[in-house]
Amino acid sequence: MSGRWNGVPAAPERSGWHWVEDGDGLRPLMWRGEDWPDHESRGEWRDGFAVLSPSDLRLARYYGPVAMPDAVAERFRLGVSFALA
């Protein structure tokens, strides 16, 4: 991706995992899109420890969606949910 990123992933209406590189390194982050069941959590990033807004990642580098099997993605999603509970 060239230029500055606005902190919003490709297809922001869909929740999913995306590769993002910031000061904490290259890592998968969970984007909670318009299809996320909890309305208050939509439009933000989660990494299991922190909640990040798109503006928090404006200096990060975006690499695109994580290609992982649905079963693996679900385990990560549950892990992020339990870590923040």
N, C-alpha and C positions, 0 to 999 in steps of 0.2 A: 504494500500500500504506500503510495507516495503522498507527500504533504501531511498536514496535521489531521489527526483523527478527532472526531467530535465525541467519542466515548459511547456511541450507539452502534450496535452490531448490524451486520447485514440482516435483513428480514427481522426488524425489531418487534414485529407483532408476535413472533414465535419464541417461546422459551427454549433455551438450549445452552449447551456448552460451547465456549469459544476460546481460542488461543489468544492470550493477551500478554504482552511483555511490558512490565513497568519496573519500578525500583525494586520490587520483590522478585524479579526474574520472569522467565517465560513460564506461564502456568495456565491451566484451564480455569475459566471463571463461568459461573452460571448466570445467564441473563434471564430475568423474569419478565417475559413479554405480556402482551394483552391476553394471552390464553392462560396465564397463571391464575389459579383459583383465588388466591388472597389478593384482593384489590389493592390493599395498602403496600404490598411488596412489588407491585408491577413497576417496570421501568428502572430497575436497579440491578446491580451486580452483587453476587455473593461468592465468597471463596471458602466458606466453612468457618472463618474467623471474623470476617469483617463484612460490612455492607458498604458498597461503593456506588456512588452516583455516577452518571456519565461524565459530569464535570471533573470528578476525581481522577478520571483516566484520560483527560484531554492531552496529556503529554506521553501517553503510552503508545505502544505500537500494536495494531490489530492484525492478526494473521488469518482470521476466518473461523468457521465452525469446526469443532472437534469431530472427527469421524470416529465414532465408537458404536458398538452394537447397542441396541435399545436396552438390553438387560444390564449392561455395564453403566450406561447413562443413568438408569433408574437407581442403581446402587449409589452412585455419586450424588444424585439429587437427594436421596434419603439421608446420606451422610451429612450433607450441608444442612438439611432441615434439622437433624438431631443435634448437630454441633451448635446451632444457634438457638435451640430451645431453652 
